[in-house]
């Protein structure tokens, strides 16, 4: 299992002194981040899709084997709510493909109020270029059906395994030959971090589900108090063992 572990975004000022040395200018934070982690999830693309030139600039600043996952724009997931996906998907991929070989999976995080619509999801997934890795994070319980699982499997899309308060809030379905996990909030004494036992449990789940030859992407979205930095570092060490 090739393990890509990182955080959701890297531009957090309270990470100064934890991940970023006090004298490191903000313009070099990505380079400093990439010296510690193998991947990052571009979370702010959800709010405003960066230009292709911005993606190209990021590509040129990271090592050749660094992987960048991209969270799809809220225009597609929250405003259009997956309807008429052709143009938004084309625009998203035209920009994100500026990353070149550094482009990893695309994340579709669905609104918590969007109820299951397998046909809508199938149409949306069908708009992505062949070979694109797409992870889907539904947040309404109506999505947990065999029909939805079948759509993900037929399209080769991953169900994003999501954790909130140190427990899975999604089924642990393996729907393709790679995995995607997001850690939103732990229950450790220092909020919103994860305790060692929680991370060990998750490391076990991943190694039991995917083989050494398969890829798994794990992102810590619990950025306050630099919890994501510490937890991603700890999780990387656990998976290495």
N, C-alpha and C positions, 0 to 999 in steps of 0.2 A: 504494500500500500504506500503510494507516494503521498506524503502528508503535507498539505499546505495549510499552515496555521498563521493567522494574523488578526487584525482588528478591522472594525468597520470605520474607515477613515483614519487619518493620521494628523490632522491639523487641529489639535486640542491644546490650548495654552497651558492647562494645568498638568500637561505631561512634561513641561520644562522642569529639568532637575530630576526627572525619573527616567525618561527615555532620551530626552534631548539635553545635552550639556548646557549649562547656563550661558555660555558664550556662542552657542550655535545659532546663526541667524535663521529666521523662519524660511527663507528661500532655500535652505539646505536641509530642511526637515525630512523631505522625502528620501534623500540620499542616506541620511542617518537612520531613518526607519528601515530602509531596505538592507542596511548592514546588519540588522537584528532579526528581521522576519523574511519569509519567502513569498509572502503574498499580502495584498490589501484588498478590501472591498470598498469601492468608491460609493459611499453612502450618499454624498451630496448630489450625485447625478439624479437622485429621486426628486429633488427640489428644483434643480435647474440643470438641464443637460449641457455639459461642457462642449465646447466646439471641437471639431476634429483636430484642429491645431493644438488645442490643449492636451488632448489624448496623445498626440504625437510627441509633444514636449515631455510628457510623463514617461513615455516609452524610452526616450533618449536618456532619461535620468536614472533608470533602474538597471540592474544587471540583466543579462540576456535570459537567464532562467527564472526571473521574477514573474509572478502571475498577478494580474489585476482582474478582479471580479467587478462587475458593474451592476449596480442596482438600477433597474429600469425606471424611467421617468414616471412621476405620478400622473402625467397627462394620459398615459396608456392605462395605468392600473386604477387610478382613483377618480379621474375626471371622465375618461371614456369608459372606464369599468370594463375593459377588454373588448368593447364593441368597436367595429370598424378598425381593426388593429393594423391593417396593411401599412398605411402611411406612418403612424407612430413607430412601428417596428423598423421600417426601412430607414427612417431618420435616425433612430437610436443606433442601429448597426452601422450606418454610414459614418457616424461620429466615432463610435467605440472602436471600429476597425482601424482607426488611427493608431491604436496600441500595437498593431501588427502581431507578432508571435507572443507578445506579453498578455494578449487578451485571454482571460479565463472565462468562467461561466457568467451568464447574465441572470440576475435574480428578479423574479416577479413576485413582489410582496403584495398580496391582495388586501383590499380594505376589510376590516372586521365586519362591516355591514354587507359585504358582497356574498350572497348565498350561492350555493353550488349551481353551476351551469356547465356540465361537461362539454356540450357542443361548443359553447363560447370559448372555453379553454382550448379545445382541440383546434378550432379555427385560428386562434391566436398563436399557438405553438407552431402551426403549419406555416406561418408567415416568416419564421426565422430561417436564415440561410442554412442549408444542409451542413451538418457538422457542428453547429452552434450548440454549446452546452447551456441548457436553460434549467434553472432551479425554480420551483414554484413554492411559495410560502402562503397557503391559504390561512385565513384566521377566523373562519366561521365553521362551526362544527358540522354543518350540513355537507361539507366537502368529503367527509370520511366515508366514502362508499366504494364498493367494488368497481362501479362504472368510472369514477374519477381515477381510481388507481389504474384502470385499464387504459385510459387516455394517456396518462403519464408514461406508462410502459410502452405503448405503441409509438409514442413520439420520442422515446429515449430521453425524457425529461426526468429530473430528480425531484422527489418530494423533499423540500427543505425541512430537515429535522430542527425544530425550534425548542429552546429551553427557556423557561421563565421560573424564577424562584427555585432553581435546581431540580426541576422536573420537566419531562417532555410534555409539550402542549400539542404535539402532533403525533399521529401514529408513526411507528418506526418501520415504515414500508421501505423496502429496497426496490426501487422502480427502474433502475438502470445500473450500468456497471461503474458508476462513480457516485460519490456522496457529497452532500452539502449540509453543513450544520451551522446554526447561529445561536449564540449564547447571549440572552438579553439581560438577565439579572440573576445574580446568585444570592445565597443566603448566608454568606460568611459574616463574621462580626463586623468587619469593615465593609459597609455597603458601597457598591453593589457587587462585591467580589464573590468568587466561588471558593468553597473549601476544598481541601485536598481530596476528601472522599468523593465529592461530586465529580471532580475532574477524573479521578481514577475510574469511577463508574462509566463515564462517557468514553474514556480511552478504551475500556473493555468492550463497550458496544461497537465502537468503530472497528477495532481489530477483529472482532468476531463476525462482522458483517462483510467487510471488504478484504480481499487478498492483498498480498504484497505488490501485485502487478496493477492494482486498481488505484485510482486517484480519489482522495477525499479532501475537501476544502472546509476549514473550520474558522469561523470569524466571531470574535468577541465584540459585542455591541454595547457592553457595559462600561462606557468610556469615563464616567465621573470618577474622580479621585485616582485616575490612572489605573483603575482596576483591570481594564482590558489588557493593558501592557503586561501587568504582572501575571494575569491568568493565561494569556497567550504564551508567555515564556514558560510558565509551569507546565502547560498542556503539551507544548513542544517536547519538553524533556520527558514527560510521561510516555508519550507516543514513541519516542526514540528507544525507550526501554522495552 
